[in-house]
Amino acid sequence: MSAYLPGPEPRRLLEFEEARGFLESVSCRNGLAVAVFSWGSVALPEEIHEELAALVGRETAVLRLDGKYHCRAV
């Protein structure tokens, strides 16, 4: 699980890294989907915005694997 502290800029996931927690919101900013978790925010590809939007308000995990992002409710 990634444990980034909240800050002005959203973090980016490294390969094999997972962002996991309560997904508070998701928005598009500068060509990215910004997922705001209870512990901080993560910048993700804009293409997964709709998939993330369906998970807002739920315990969510986003895993980066082989350069792709895999989203799921946990």
C-alpha positions in Angstrom: 0.0 0.0 0.0 1.3 3.4 -0.8 1.3 5.9 2.0 1.9 9.3 0.6 1.3 12.4 2.7 -1.2 14.9 1.3 0.6 17.7 -0.5 0.1 20.3 -3.2 1.0 17.9 -6.1 -0.6 14.5 -6.6 1.9 11.6 -6.5 2.5 9.2 -9.4 2.6 5.4 -8.9 5.8 3.6 -9.6 5.7 0.2 -11.3 4.3 -2.5 -9.0 3.0 0.2 -6.6 -0.6 0.3 -5.3 -2.7 3.2 -4.1 -5.3 1.9 -1.7 -7.8 3.5 0.6 -11.1 5.4 0.8 -11.6 7.2 -2.6 -13.1 10.6 -1.8 -13.2 12.1 -5.3 -11.7 12.0 -8.8 -11.3 14.9 -11.2 -9.5 15.7 -14.4 -6.6 18.2 -14.3 -4.0 19.0 -16.9 -4.7 15.8 -18.9 -4.6 13.5 -15.8 -7.2 11.9 -13.6 -6.5 13.0 -10.0 -7.7 10.5 -7.4 -8.1 11.9 -3.9 -7.9 9.2 -1.2 -8.3 9.8 2.5 -4.5 9.8 2.9 -3.6 12.0 -0.2 -3.9 12.2 -4.0 -2.5 10.3 -6.9 -2.2 11.4 -10.6 -3.3 8.7 -13.0 -4.0 8.5 -16.8 -7.1 10.4 -17.8 -8.4 7.3 -19.6 -9.3 5.7 -16.3 -11.3 8.7 -15.0 -14.7 7.1 -15.6 -13.7 3.8 -14.1 -12.5 5.6 -11.0 -15.6 7.8 -10.8 -17.7 4.7 -10.4 -15.6 3.8 -7.3 -15.9 7.2 -5.4 -17.1 6.6 -1.9 -15.7 3.1 -1.7 -12.5 1.5 -0.5 -10.5 1.4 -3.7 -7.2 0.0 -4.9 -5.3 1.1 -8.1 -2.3 -1.0 -9.0 0.3 -0.1 -11.6 1.5 -3.3 -13.3 3.4 -3.5 -16.7 2.7 0.2 -17.3 -1.1 -0.4 -17.0 -3.4 0.7 -14.2 -5.8 -1.8 -12.6 -8.7 -0.4 -10.5 -11.0 -2.3 -8.2 -13.2 -2.0 -5.1 -11.8 -3.8 -2.1 
